[in-house]
Amino acid sequence: MKQTFIELTGKTLLDVVNEGEIDFKELHDAGVCGDSILRINKYGEIELRCRGHWMLVGGLIGNFEERLMKLTGLDWSH
């Protein structure tokens, strides 16, 4: 079974997350900035696009799917 994701920028991620949901310092320390390319899977895992690979940098909790789709205008893709 293929993993499904929604891609977004670091700036959009800031609009998606609820207060206290993730540690912004950890994201920043991992290299996430406003122009970063990220993807979130259906389990809420956040991955940062790096040169040649994706790096796990955090996760969302709660009802993030609706927020994610509403703010990005995207649906899950393979």
Buried (B, 14 or more C-beta within 10 A) or exposed (E): EEEEBBBBBBEBBBEBBEEEBBEEEEBEEBEBEEEBBBBBBEEBBBBBBEEEEBEEBBBBEEEBBEBBBEBBEBEBEE
